Amino acid sequence: MRLASCRTRRRTRLRAAVLVACGVPALLAPCTAASGAAAATGPGQPPGLGGDGVVTVTTRGIGAPGNPAVGVVPFTDAVYRTCADAPQTAQGCQMIGGVPYAYEIGRLEVTVEQWVAFLNTADPTGRDPHDLYDDTESASAWPRYGQIDFSAGAGPGRHYSVAYPQWAAKPYGFSTFLRAARFVNALQNGRVLSRTTSADGPSRTVTYRVALSPRTERGMYDLARRAPTRTRATGFVVPSQNEWIKAAYYDPAGGGTYSYWKYPTNAGVFGDGDATAPNPTVLTPATGDVTNAADQPLASYHASGKPAPAWCPGQVSPEDCTTVNPIGLDPVSYPKLYQGSLSTVGQAGTPSPWGTLDQGGNAVEWTDTVTPPPAGQNGARVWRRLHGGVSNAEAFQMWPSAVGLQPQDNDFYNHTYPWLGFRIGVIGGMGAGA
């Protein structure tokens, strides 16, 4: 949603002040100042396109229904058979990962190219009535992270475009939960042109080719509701916390601890800090492609003592890459706070126990699980769980205990945090012609 310049300047000063106080990698462990600011201001081969408004979504089947859950104390280096076995702390304990039914989850995160196809379908006039876009996302406003450009003078259904070709197969990084829900509704209300299935390793791969619908306000989620939840037993969804965690960490072959891996890339060892964390990706400086795919296991995150995976479109000058930002940060603070960059989806190449990619690192991902607000916050906003770490954060945010949360419409992070993504889930099965 395009904003008046005076409003933009006021909000920019607030964002800059809070970023300096809190830093940006800590999305999953909210900073008090950031939360307060948000409340005050309001929050491999990639899947391709098959023509205007047609997207291809590839999922992995997640079986073993009724798998056991494990207990976690938020952001601690352990899992427990039950919460009765966990230490009693002020953080409490959560049982996570158990899912009583089979389902599917996206093999990869939703890409910029897919999101642009959705924008042009859902907002053909470019008026953006549902806040699906902001100028912060443009290459002119944010040369290093701007993924999508907007042209007011373009024809109907042509207002949005991928900023630079290198962004097409990167995860869309400016999502709120409400944006993700509207994308899902466009899939749900669309037409499945084809559905193909193939066996692959411990699971199956399902590929959907879907003509998106412009109807975004009702479908799987009713956006007229304050806290939209699933309205149907069959169709496309934003994965729940348990669905997401099971696909990332639960090993049906019994590996790990209580059948749960420490990272979505490898079993690791609980209790050893980041000693058994995956290797960090190294990216081609001008394209964001992964150059060290042989260094398995691998994930796009900021490993301790190493540079964060980073790139900037080759069409942008080095000075603009390192200084120009829409937040008003000075040239010293900006490169310190914004280090990591999103890598091309799937190129890290390390699968979860079910064959998904990039659930560890790259973009942190929304789930549709509603959760109580953190201590000190009132119930004025709807909070949801997120998972997966991020290219600008350390290894602990890839642990199953990283049960982070944010408001579903967090204006602050929506405009200052370019690593917020999501992937698609499927429940109940979908067929061609649905």
C-alpha positions as CSV (number, residue, x, y, z in Angstrom):
1,M,0.0,0.0,0.0
2,R,1.6,3.3,-1.1
3,L,1.9,5.8,1.7
4,A,1.8,9.6,1.9
5,S,5.3,11.0,2.2
6,C,4.8,12.7,5.5
7,R,3.5,9.5,7.0
8,T,6.4,7.6,5.6
9,R,8.9,10.0,7.1
10,R,7.4,9.7,10.6
11,R,7.3,6.0,10.5
12,T,10.8,5.8,9.0
13,R,12.3,7.7,12.0
14,L,10.5,5.3,14.4
15,R,11.7,2.3,12.5
16,A,15.3,3.5,12.5
17,A,15.3,4.2,16.3
18,V,13.9,0.8,17.1
19,L,16.3,-1.0,14.8
20,V,19.3,0.6,16.4
21,A,18.0,-0.4,19.8
22,C,17.0,-4.0,19.0
23,G,18.7,-5.0,15.8
24,V,16.8,-6.9,13.1
25,P,17.8,-10.6,13.3
26,A,15.6,-11.2,16.4
27,L,12.2,-11.6,14.8
28,L,11.5,-14.9,16.5
29,A,12.5,-13.5,19.9
30,P,10.6,-10.2,19.9
31,C,12.4,-7.1,21.3
32,T,10.2,-5.2,23.8
33,A,10.9,-1.9,22.0
34,A,10.0,-3.4,18.6
35,S,6.8,-4.9,19.9
36,G,5.8,-1.6,21.4
37,A,6.6,0.2,18.2
38,A,4.5,-2.2,16.1
39,A,1.6,-1.7,18.4
40,A,1.8,2.0,18.1
41,T,2.1,2.2,14.4
42,G,-0.5,-0.4,13.4
43,P,3.2,-4.6,11.6
44,G,16.9,-26.8,-6.4
45,Q,14.7,-25.8,-9.3
46,P,12.2,-23.3,-8.2
47,P,8.5,-23.7,-9.0
48,G,7.7,-21.8,-12.1
49,L,4.9,-20.0,-13.9
50,G,2.8,-21.3,-16.7
51,G,1.4,-18.0,-18.1
52,D,-0.5,-15.1,-16.7
53,G,-1.9,-16.0,-13.3
54,V,-0.8,-19.6,-13.4
55,V,1.6,-20.9,-10.9
56,T,3.2,-24.3,-10.2
57,V,3.4,-25.5,-6.6
58,T,5.3,-28.6,-5.7
59,T,4.7,-30.3,-2.4
60,R,6.0,-33.2,-0.4
61,G,3.7,-35.8,1.2
62,I,4.0,-36.0,5.0
63,G,2.8,-39.4,6.3
64,A,3.2,-41.2,9.6
65,P,-0.1,-39.8,11.0
66,G,-0.3,-39.8,14.8
67,N,3.5,-39.4,15.2
68,P,4.5,-38.5,18.8
69,A,5.1,-34.8,19.7
70,V,8.0,-33.6,21.8
71,G,8.3,-31.0,24.5
72,V,10.4,-27.9,24.1
73,V,11.2,-25.0,26.3
74,P,11.3,-21.9,24.0
75,F,14.7,-21.2,22.5
76,T,16.6,-23.8,24.6
77,D,18.9,-26.5,23.2
78,A,16.8,-29.7,24.1
79,V,13.7,-31.7,23.3
80,Y,11.8,-33.8,25.9
81,R,9.6,-36.8,25.6
82,T,7.0,-34.9,27.6
83,C,6.7,-31.5,29.3
84,A,6.7,-33.4,32.6
85,D,10.4,-34.2,31.8
86,A,11.3,-30.5,31.0
87,P,12.7,-28.1,33.6
88,Q,10.1,-25.8,35.1
89,T,10.9,-22.2,34.0
90,A,9.0,-19.0,33.4
91,Q,9.1,-19.7,29.7
92,G,7.0,-22.9,30.1
93,C,7.0,-25.9,27.9
94,Q,5.2,-26.7,24.6
95,M,4.4,-30.0,23.0
96,I,5.1,-29.7,19.3
97,G,5.2,-31.7,16.1
98,G,2.5,-34.2,16.5
99,V,0.0,-34.4,13.6
100,P,-2.8,-37.0,13.5
101,Y,-3.4,-36.9,9.7
102,A,-1.4,-37.1,6.5
103,Y,-0.9,-33.8,4.6
104,E,1.4,-32.1,2.1
105,I,3.8,-29.2,2.5
106,G,5.6,-27.0,0.0
107,R,8.9,-28.4,-1.1
108,L,10.1,-24.8,-1.4
109,E,9.2,-21.4,-0.1
110,V,6.8,-19.2,-2.3
111,T,9.0,-17.3,-4.7
112,V,9.1,-13.7,-5.8
113,E,8.0,-14.7,-9.3
114,Q,5.0,-16.6,-7.9
115,W,4.1,-13.6,-5.7
116,V,4.2,-11.2,-8.6
117,A,1.9,-13.5,-10.6
118,F,-0.5,-13.3,-7.6
119,L,-0.2,-9.5,-7.3
120,N,-1.1,-9.0,-10.9
121,T,-4.1,-11.4,-10.5
122,A,-5.3,-10.1,-7.2
123,D,-4.7,-6.4,-7.9
124,P,-5.1,-5.9,-11.7
125,T,-5.9,-2.1,-11.3
126,G,-2.8,-1.4,-9.1
127,R,-4.9,0.2,-6.4
128,D,-3.9,-2.3,-3.7
129,P,-7.0,-2.3,-1.5
130,H,-5.7,-5.1,0.7
131,D,-2.2,-3.9,1.5
132,L,-0.4,-6.5,-0.6
133,Y,2.5,-4.2,-1.5
134,D,4.5,-1.3,-0.2
135,D,7.1,1.0,-1.9
136,T,9.7,-0.4,0.5
137,E,9.7,-3.5,-1.6
138,S,10.9,-1.7,-4.7
139,A,14.4,-1.7,-6.0
140,S,14.5,2.1,-6.1
141,A,13.5,2.4,-2.4
142,W,15.7,-0.5,-1.3
143,P,18.4,-1.4,-3.9
144,R,19.8,-4.4,-2.0
145,Y,16.5,-6.0,-0.8
146,G,13.8,-4.6,-3.1
147,Q,12.3,-7.5,-4.9
148,I,9.3,-6.1,-6.7
149,D,8.7,-2.9,-8.7
150,F,5.4,-1.1,-9.3
151,S,4.4,0.8,-12.3
152,A,1.3,3.0,-12.0
153,G,1.1,3.5,-15.8
154,A,1.2,-0.1,-16.8
155,G,-1.9,-1.9,-18.2
156,P,-4.4,-3.9,-16.2
157,G,-2.7,-6.9,-14.6
158,R,0.8,-5.6,-15.4
159,H,1.5,-3.1,-12.6
160,Y,3.9,-5.4,-10.7
161,S,7.1,-6.9,-11.9
162,V,10.2,-8.7,-10.6
163,A,12.7,-5.9,-9.8
164,Y,15.7,-7.8,-11.2
165,P,15.8,-11.3,-12.8
166,Q,18.0,-12.5,-10.0
167,W,15.0,-12.1,-7.6
168,A,12.6,-14.4,-9.5
169,A,13.6,-17.6,-7.7
170,K,14.3,-16.1,-4.3
171,P,11.7,-16.4,-1.5
172,Y,9.2,-13.6,-1.3
173,G,10.5,-11.8,1.8
174,F,7.9,-9.1,2.8
175,S,5.0,-11.3,3.8
176,T,2.5,-10.8,6.7
177,F,0.3,-13.7,7.6
178,L,-2.7,-11.9,6.1
179,R,-0.8,-11.6,2.8
180,A,0.0,-15.3,2.9
181,A,-3.6,-16.2,3.6
182,R,-4.8,-14.1,0.6
183,F,-2.3,-16.0,-1.6
184,V,-3.7,-19.2,-0.3
185,N,-7.2,-18.1,-1.0
186,A,-6.2,-17.2,-4.6
187,L,-5.0,-20.8,-4.9
188,Q,-8.1,-22.3,-3.1
189,N,-10.5,-20.3,-5.3
190,G,-8.5,-20.9,-8.4
191,R,-8.6,-23.9,-10.8
192,V,-6.2,-26.8,-10.5
193,L,-5.2,-27.4,-14.1
194,S,-3.1,-30.5,-13.4
195,R,-1.9,-32.6,-10.5
196,T,0.9,-35.1,-10.9
197,T,2.4,-37.4,-8.3
198,S,5.7,-39.3,-8.2
199,A,7.4,-41.4,-5.5
200,D,10.7,-40.0,-4.2
201,G,12.6,-41.2,-1.2
202,P,10.7,-41.3,2.0
203,S,7.7,-39.5,0.6
204,R,6.0,-38.5,-2.6
205,T,6.3,-35.3,-4.7
206,V,3.0,-33.7,-5.8
207,T,3.0,-30.9,-8.4
208,Y,0.0,-28.7,-8.9
209,R,-0.5,-26.3,-11.8
210,V,-3.1,-23.7,-10.7
211,A,-4.8,-20.8,-12.4
212,L,-5.0,-18.3,-9.6
213,S,-8.3,-16.6,-8.7
214,P,-8.6,-12.8,-8.1
215,R,-10.9,-13.6,-5.1
216,T,-8.7,-13.3,-2.0
217,E,-11.0,-12.4,0.9
218,R,-12.7,-15.7,1.4
219,G,-11.6,-19.2,0.6
220,M,-9.6,-21.3,3.0
221,Y,-9.5,-18.2,5.3
222,D,-12.2,-15.6,5.8
223,L,-10.3,-12.3,5.9
224,A,-13.4,-10.5,7.4
225,R,-12.6,-12.3,10.6
226,R,-10.2,-10.8,13.1
227,A,-8.3,-14.0,13.5
228,P,-8.8,-16.0,10.3
229,T,-8.7,-19.8,10.7
230,R,-9.2,-22.7,8.3
231,T,-12.8,-22.9,7.0
232,R,-12.5,-26.1,5.0
233,A,-11.2,-29.6,5.5
234,T,-9.7,-29.9,2.0
235,G,-7.5,-27.5,0.1
236,F,-4.5,-25.2,0.2
237,V,-3.4,-23.8,3.5
238,V,-0.6,-21.9,5.3
239,P,0.9,-24.8,7.4
240,S,0.1,-25.0,11.1
241,Q,3.0,-24.9,13.6
242,N,2.8,-28.7,14.1
243,E,2.6,-29.4,10.4
244,W,5.6,-27.2,9.7
245,I,7.6,-28.7,12.5
246,K,6.8,-32.3,11.6
247,A,7.9,-31.7,8.0
248,A,11.1,-30.0,9.2
249,Y,12.3,-32.2,12.1
250,Y,10.4,-35.4,12.5
251,D,12.3,-38.4,11.2
252,P,10.0,-41.4,10.5
253,A,13.1,-43.6,10.5
254,G,13.7,-42.8,14.1
255,G,16.9,-40.7,13.8
256,G,17.7,-37.8,16.1
257,T,16.4,-37.6,19.6
258,Y,12.9,-39.0,20.2
259,S,12.8,-39.1,16.3
260,Y,13.3,-35.3,16.0
261,W,16.3,-33.6,14.4
262,K,17.9,-30.5,15.9
263,Y,18.0,-28.8,12.5
264,P,15.8,-29.2,9.3
265,T,19.1,-30.2,7.5
266,N,20.6,-32.8,9.9
267,A,20.0,-34.6,13.2
268,G,22.7,-32.6,15.0
269,V,23.2,-33.2,18.8
270,F,21.0,-31.5,21.3
271,G,23.0,-29.7,24.0
272,D,26.1,-28.9,21.9
273,G,25.1,-25.4,21.0
274,D,26.0,-24.8,17.3
275,A,28.7,-27.4,17.1
276,T,26.7,-29.7,14.8
277,A,24.9,-26.9,12.9
278,P,24.9,-27.1,9.1
279,N,27.4,-25.2,7.1
280,P,26.4,-21.7,6.0
281,T,25.9,-21.0,2.3
282,V,28.2,-18.8,0.3
283,L,26.4,-16.8,-2.4
284,T,27.5,-15.4,-5.8
285,P,27.8,-11.7,-5.0
286,A,25.7,-10.4,-8.0
287,T,23.1,-13.2,-8.2
288,G,22.5,-14.8,-4.8
289,D,23.1,-18.3,-6.2
290,V,24.7,-20.8,-3.8
291,T,28.3,-21.6,-4.7
292,N,29.1,-24.2,-2.1
293,A,26.4,-26.8,-2.6
294,A,28.9,-29.6,-2.0
295,D,29.4,-28.5,1.6
296,Q,26.6,-30.6,3.0
297,P,24.6,-30.2,5.2
298,L,24.0,-26.6,4.2
299,A,21.7,-23.7,5.1
300,S,21.5,-19.9,4.5
301,Y,22.0,-18.5,8.0
302,H,24.6,-16.3,9.8
303,A,27.0,-18.8,11.4
304,S,29.0,-17.6,14.4
305,G,32.3,-16.1,13.4
306,K,31.6,-16.1,9.7
307,P,30.1,-13.6,7.3
308,A,26.4,-13.9,6.7
309,P,25.4,-15.1,3.2
310,A,25.1,-12.0,1.1
311,W,24.6,-10.6,-2.4
312,C,23.3,-7.5,-4.1
313,P,21.9,-7.4,-7.7
314,G,24.7,-6.8,-10.1
315,Q,22.8,-3.9,-11.7
316,V,23.1,-1.9,-8.4
317,S,26.2,0.1,-7.6
318,P,28.2,-1.0,-4.5
319,E,27.6,2.3,-2.8
320,D,23.8,2.0,-3.2
321,C,23.9,-1.6,-2.0
322,T,25.6,-0.6,1.2
323,T,24.0,2.7,2.0
324,V,20.6,3.3,0.4
325,N,17.7,2.1,2.6
326,P,14.1,3.2,3.2
327,I,14.5,3.1,7.0
328,G,16.7,6.2,7.4
329,L,19.7,4.3,8.8
330,D,23.1,5.9,8.5
331,P,25.9,4.3,6.5
332,V,27.5,2.8,9.6
333,S,24.5,1.3,11.3
334,Y,22.8,0.0,8.1
335,P,25.5,-2.6,7.0
336,K,25.8,-3.8,10.6
337,L,22.1,-4.5,11.0
338,Y,21.4,-5.8,7.5
339,Q,24.0,-8.4,6.6
340,G,22.3,-11.6,5.4
341,S,20.5,-12.0,2.1
342,L,18.0,-14.5,0.7
343,S,19.4,-17.3,-1.5
344,T,17.9,-19.0,-4.6
345,V,15.3,-21.4,-3.3
346,G,16.4,-25.1,-3.1
347,Q,20.1,-24.5,-4.0
348,A,21.4,-25.2,-0.5
349,G,20.2,-28.7,-1.4
350,T,19.9,-30.3,2.0
351,P,16.6,-32.1,2.6
352,S,14.6,-32.4,5.8
353,P,13.6,-35.9,6.8
354,W,10.7,-35.6,4.3
355,G,12.6,-34.0,1.4
356,T,11.6,-30.4,1.9
357,L,14.3,-27.7,1.3
358,D,15.1,-24.4,3.1
359,Q,13.1,-25.0,6.2
360,G,16.4,-24.2,7.9
361,G,17.6,-20.7,7.2
362,N,16.8,-18.4,4.2
363,A,13.4,-16.8,5.0
364,V,11.6,-17.3,8.4
365,E,8.2,-18.7,7.6
366,W,4.6,-18.0,8.8
367,T,2.3,-20.6,10.2
368,D,-1.4,-20.2,10.7
369,T,-1.3,-21.2,14.4
370,V,-2.8,-18.5,16.6
371,T,-1.0,-18.1,19.9
372,P,-1.4,-15.9,23.0
373,P,0.6,-12.7,23.0
374,P,4.0,-12.6,24.8
375,A,4.2,-11.5,28.4
376,G,3.6,-7.7,28.7
377,Q,1.5,-7.5,25.5
378,N,-2.3,-7.1,25.6
379,G,-4.7,-9.0,23.4
380,A,-5.4,-6.1,21.0
381,R,-3.5,-7.9,18.2
382,V,-3.6,-11.4,16.8
383,W,-0.3,-13.3,17.2
384,R,0.9,-16.2,15.1
385,R,3.8,-18.6,15.2
386,L,6.8,-18.5,12.8
387,H,9.6,-20.9,12.2
388,G,12.8,-21.6,10.3
389,G,15.6,-19.2,11.1
390,V,16.7,-16.6,8.7
391,S,19.8,-15.7,6.6
392,N,20.6,-12.9,9.1
393,A,20.3,-14.9,12.3
394,E,22.3,-17.5,14.1
395,A,21.9,-21.3,14.3
396,F,19.6,-21.4,17.4
397,Q,16.8,-20.0,15.3
398,M,16.8,-23.2,13.3
399,W,16.1,-25.3,16.4
400,P,12.7,-26.9,16.9
401,S,12.4,-24.9,20.1
402,A,12.5,-21.6,18.2
403,V,8.8,-21.2,18.6
404,G,8.7,-17.5,17.7
405,L,5.7,-15.3,17.4
406,Q,4.7,-12.0,15.8
407,P,1.4,-10.1,15.1
408,Q,-0.2,-11.4,12.0
409,D,-0.2,-7.8,10.5
410,N,3.0,-6.4,12.0
411,D,3.5,-3.1,10.2
412,F,6.9,-2.6,11.8
413,Y,8.5,-5.8,10.5
414,N,6.5,-5.7,7.3
415,H,8.5,-2.6,6.3
416,T,11.8,-3.2,7.9
417,Y,12.4,-7.0,7.8
418,P,13.0,-8.4,4.2
419,W,13.2,-12.0,5.3
420,L,9.6,-12.9,6.1
421,G,8.3,-15.7,3.9
422,F,5.9,-18.7,3.8
423,R,5.3,-22.0,2.0
424,I,2.1,-23.7,1.0
425,G,0.4,-26.7,2.7
426,V,-2.3,-29.0,1.4
427,I,-4.8,-30.8,3.6
428,G,-7.3,-33.4,2.5
429,G,-5.9,-33.7,-1.0
430,M,-6.7,-31.7,-4.1
431,G,-7.4,-33.0,-7.6
432,A,-7.3,-31.5,-11.1
433,G,-10.5,-29.6,-11.9
434,A,-11.0,-28.7,-8.2
